[in-house]
Amino acid sequence: MTILYFTGTGNSLAAAKAIGGELISIPQAVRAGRFEFADNAIGVVFPTYCYAPPRMVRDFVGRAVLRADYRFAVATCGMIPGTASAQLQRLARSRGWQFDYTAAAIMVDNYLPLFEMGAQIASLPKKRVGAQLEHIAADIAARRRQQRRASPLDLLMTAAGRPLLYRLDRGLEARAFLVDDRCIRCGICARVCPADNITVADRVVFGDRCQNCFACLHACPRGALHLKSERSERRWRNPQTPLGELIRANSGALPDSVR
C-alpha cells in the first residue's frame, strides 16, 4: 500500500503513519515530476485549508494517475472538513479514476490567524484522535468502500469560506511574515517548507509560493517567526512526527524506489 501525503505541522503525516504502508511526500513527488503510481492500494492524506485540500494537493491530484484496485482519501481538519473530499474526488474523476473510500479525522487546527493554539491543544482529549485514526485504518485494511457525505454544515461553511480560499490560493505575501531578533538563521524554516518558498542567508527571505501550511512558523525552534495577523504565539507540531521527519518530508528527495 502506498500513501501520498502533504503535511505542514505533522497532523497528516501522523495520520498516514497510523494507516500504514509506504509513505511518499507529495512535495517530493511534485519536485521529481512524478504523477503516476501503481500499487494494490493507494491513498492520499491531506490537511484541509478553508474546507478544501491545499493548492499543491489539488494540483497534484489534478495531474495524477493512481493505478490501484483500491484508492482512498483521508482529510485532516480542526473542526469540519467541509467538502474537501468531494473536491478531490472531482479532480480524480477528471483524470479517469476515483477514490473508493473517503474519510476525515478531526485533529488540531494550526491556522494561526483564527485559532489560539493553547485552546486547540487543550481540546485534543475530547477529539479522541487515536480512536478516529484506528477506525479509519481498520476501514482501509478491510477495503471498505464508502464516501464521506457532506453535511449541511459542511456545505454552508465551504460556501462561506470560498472568498478566503481564493486569497489562500494566492499564498501569503512576504510582508505578511515578521522575523524578530530571536532568529539565529538556522534554516529550519526553509527546510520544512514544502514549496521551497524560503531562503536563509544573512536574513530570512519569503518568496511568492506560500502554501499557507505554516510549517515554518510552527517549526521555528526560537519562536522567531510570526504573522502580523496571528492570534497565538504558541506553536504546534504533532508529537507523533519529529522535526526530522517533517524536514525529510518537505525538503528531502523522492525515494529511489519510486523515481
C-alpha positions as CSV (number, residue, x, y, z in Angstrom):
1,M,0.0,0.0,0.0
2,T,1.2,3.5,-0.9
3,I,0.2,6.7,0.8
4,L,0.8,10.1,-0.8
5,Y,0.7,12.8,1.8
6,F,1.1,16.5,2.4
7,T,1.9,17.9,5.8
8,G,2.8,21.2,7.5
9,T,2.8,20.6,11.2
10,G,2.7,16.8,11.1
11,N,-1.0,16.0,11.5
12,S,-1.5,14.4,8.1
13,L,1.9,12.7,8.4
14,A,0.8,11.2,11.7
15,A,-2.5,10.1,10.2
16,A,-0.6,8.5,7.3
17,K,1.7,6.7,9.7
18,A,-1.3,5.4,11.6
19,I,-2.8,3.9,8.4
20,G,0.5,2.3,7.4
21,G,2.1,1.4,4.1
22,E,4.9,3.2,2.1
23,L,4.7,6.9,2.7
24,I,5.6,9.3,-0.1
25,S,5.6,13.1,0.3
26,I,3.5,14.9,-2.3
27,P,6.0,17.8,-2.4
28,Q,8.8,15.3,-3.2
29,A,6.7,13.8,-5.9
30,V,6.0,17.2,-7.4
31,R,9.7,18.2,-7.4
32,A,10.5,14.9,-9.1
33,G,7.8,15.3,-11.7
34,R,6.3,12.0,-10.6
35,F,2.5,11.8,-11.0
36,E,1.9,8.2,-11.8
37,F,1.9,5.5,-9.1
38,A,0.8,1.9,-9.0
39,D,0.1,-0.5,-6.1
40,N,-2.6,-2.7,-4.8
41,A,-4.0,0.2,-2.7
42,I,-3.1,3.9,-2.9
43,G,-4.2,6.7,-0.6
44,V,-3.9,10.5,-0.4
45,V,-3.8,12.0,3.1
46,F,-4.0,15.8,3.4
47,P,-5.0,18.7,5.6
48,T,-7.9,21.0,4.9
49,Y,-7.4,24.7,4.4
50,C,-10.6,26.6,4.5
51,Y,-12.6,23.4,3.8
52,A,-10.6,22.5,0.8
53,P,-7.4,20.5,0.1
54,P,-4.2,22.6,-0.1
55,R,-3.5,24.0,-3.5
56,M,-0.5,21.7,-4.0
57,V,-2.6,18.7,-3.3
58,R,-5.3,19.8,-5.7
59,D,-2.7,20.5,-8.4
60,F,-1.1,17.1,-7.7
61,V,-4.4,15.1,-7.9
62,G,-5.5,17.0,-10.9
63,R,-2.4,15.6,-12.7
64,A,-2.1,12.2,-11.1
65,V,-2.8,8.8,-12.3
66,L,-3.1,6.3,-9.4
67,R,-3.4,2.7,-10.7
68,A,-4.8,0.6,-7.9
69,D,-7.6,-1.8,-7.1
70,Y,-8.5,0.4,-4.1
71,R,-8.0,4.1,-3.6
72,F,-8.7,6.3,-0.6
73,A,-8.5,9.9,0.6
74,V,-8.3,11.0,4.2
75,A,-8.6,14.6,5.2
76,T,-7.4,16.0,8.5
77,C,-9.0,19.1,9.9
78,G,-9.5,21.1,13.1
79,M,-13.3,21.2,13.2
80,I,-15.1,20.0,10.0
81,P,-13.6,19.1,6.6
82,G,-16.2,20.8,4.5
83,T,-16.4,19.4,1.0
84,A,-12.7,18.8,0.8
85,S,-13.1,15.1,-0.1
86,A,-15.7,15.8,-2.7
87,Q,-13.4,18.4,-4.3
88,L,-10.6,15.9,-4.5
89,Q,-12.9,13.3,-5.9
90,R,-14.0,15.6,-8.7
91,L,-10.3,16.1,-9.6
92,A,-9.7,12.4,-9.6
93,R,-12.6,11.7,-11.9
94,S,-11.3,14.3,-14.3
95,R,-8.2,12.0,-14.6
96,G,-10.3,8.9,-15.2
97,W,-10.2,7.3,-11.8
98,Q,-11.9,7.8,-8.4
99,F,-11.5,7.2,-4.7
100,D,-13.3,4.2,-3.3
101,Y,-13.2,5.5,0.3
102,T,-13.1,9.0,1.8
103,A,-13.0,9.9,5.4
104,A,-11.9,12.7,7.8
105,A,-10.1,12.9,11.1
106,I,-10.6,15.9,13.4
107,M,-7.2,17.0,14.9
108,V,-5.6,20.3,15.9
109,D,-6.3,23.4,13.8
110,N,-3.0,25.2,13.2
111,Y,-4.4,28.2,11.3
112,L,-2.8,31.0,13.4
113,P,-4.9,33.9,12.1
114,L,-8.1,32.3,13.5
115,F,-7.1,30.0,16.3
116,E,-5.4,30.2,19.6
117,M,-3.1,27.2,19.8
118,G,-3.4,26.7,23.6
119,A,-7.1,26.2,23.3
120,Q,-6.7,23.9,20.3
121,I,-4.2,21.7,22.2
122,A,-6.5,21.7,25.2
123,S,-9.3,20.4,23.1
124,L,-7.4,17.3,21.9
125,P,-8.6,14.8,24.6
126,K,-12.3,15.4,23.5
127,K,-11.4,14.7,19.9
128,R,-10.1,11.2,20.6
129,V,-7.8,11.4,17.6
130,G,-6.3,8.0,18.2
131,A,-9.7,6.3,18.1
132,Q,-10.6,8.2,14.9
133,L,-7.4,7.1,13.2
134,E,-7.8,3.5,14.4
135,H,-11.3,3.4,12.9
136,I,-10.1,4.8,9.5
137,A,-7.2,2.4,9.4
138,A,-9.5,-0.5,10.1
139,D,-11.8,0.6,7.3
140,I,-8.9,0.8,4.9
141,A,-7.5,-2.5,5.9
142,A,-10.9,-4.1,5.3
143,R,-11.0,-2.3,1.9
144,R,-14.3,-0.7,2.8
145,R,-15.9,1.3,0.0
146,Q,-17.7,4.4,1.4
147,Q,-17.8,8.1,0.6
148,R,-18.0,10.6,3.4
149,R,-21.1,12.6,2.8
150,A,-21.0,16.3,3.3
151,S,-23.4,17.6,5.9
152,P,-25.5,20.8,5.6
153,L,-22.9,22.5,7.8
154,D,-20.1,21.3,5.6
155,L,-21.8,22.8,2.6
156,L,-22.6,26.1,4.4
157,M,-19.1,26.5,5.7
158,T,-17.4,25.7,2.4
159,A,-19.6,28.3,0.6
160,A,-18.9,30.9,3.3
161,G,-15.2,30.2,3.2
162,R,-14.8,30.4,-0.6
163,P,-13.6,34.0,-0.7
164,L,-11.0,33.3,1.9
165,L,-9.9,30.2,-0.1
166,Y,-9.3,32.4,-3.1
167,R,-7.0,34.5,-1.1
168,L,-5.2,31.5,0.4
169,D,-4.7,30.1,-3.1
170,R,-2.7,33.2,-3.9
171,G,-0.4,32.5,-0.9
172,L,0.7,34.8,1.8
173,E,2.9,37.7,0.6
174,A,6.3,38.1,2.1
175,R,5.1,41.2,4.0
176,A,2.7,39.1,6.0
177,F,5.6,37.5,7.9
178,L,7.6,39.0,10.7
179,V,11.1,37.8,11.8
180,D,12.2,39.0,15.2
181,D,15.6,39.3,16.8
182,R,15.4,35.8,18.2
183,C,16.2,34.4,14.7
184,I,19.6,32.7,14.5
185,R,19.2,31.9,10.8
186,C,19.4,28.1,11.4
187,G,17.5,27.4,8.2
188,I,14.9,25.1,9.7
189,C,12.1,27.3,8.3
190,A,13.4,26.8,4.8
191,R,13.9,23.1,5.3
192,V,10.3,22.4,6.4
193,C,8.8,24.5,3.7
194,P,7.1,22.2,1.1
195,A,7.1,24.8,-1.6
196,D,10.8,25.9,-1.4
197,N,9.4,29.4,-0.6
198,I,12.1,30.4,2.0
199,T,15.8,31.2,1.7
200,V,18.1,31.9,4.5
201,A,21.4,33.7,4.3
202,D,22.1,36.9,6.2
203,R,18.3,37.1,6.7
204,V,15.1,35.1,6.1
205,V,13.5,35.8,2.8
206,F,10.0,34.7,1.8
207,G,9.0,34.2,-1.8
208,D,5.7,34.1,-3.6
209,R,4.9,30.3,-3.5
210,C,3.5,30.1,0.1
211,Q,1.1,27.2,0.6
212,N,-0.3,28.5,3.9
213,C,0.8,25.4,5.7
214,F,2.6,27.4,8.4
215,A,5.2,24.7,8.8
216,C,7.9,27.5,9.1
217,L,6.1,29.3,11.9
218,H,5.4,26.2,13.9
219,A,8.8,24.6,13.4
220,C,11.0,27.6,14.3
221,P,13.0,26.5,17.4
222,R,13.3,30.0,18.7
223,G,9.8,31.2,18.1
224,A,11.2,34.0,15.9
225,L,8.7,33.8,13.0
226,H,5.3,35.4,13.2
227,L,2.3,36.5,11.2
228,K,1.1,40.0,11.5
229,S,-2.4,38.7,12.0
230,E,-1.7,35.7,14.3
231,R,-3.9,35.1,17.3
232,S,-1.3,33.0,19.2
233,E,2.4,32.9,19.9
234,R,2.1,29.3,20.9
235,R,3.1,26.7,18.3
236,W,2.3,23.1,17.4
237,R,4.0,20.1,16.0
238,N,2.2,16.8,16.1
239,P,4.0,14.7,18.8
240,Q,4.0,11.7,16.5
241,T,6.1,13.5,13.9
242,P,9.7,14.5,15.0
243,L,11.1,17.6,13.3
244,G,13.5,15.4,11.3
245,E,10.5,13.6,9.7
246,L,9.0,17.0,8.7
247,I,12.2,18.1,7.1
248,R,12.6,14.8,5.2
249,A,9.0,15.1,4.1
250,N,9.1,18.6,2.8
251,S,12.7,19.2,1.6
252,G,14.1,15.7,1.0
253,A,14.3,13.8,-2.3
254,L,11.9,11.3,-3.6
255,P,13.0,7.7,-2.7
256,D,14.8,5.9,-5.5
257,S,12.3,3.1,-5.4
258,V,9.6,5.4,-6.9
259,R,11.6,7.6,-9.2
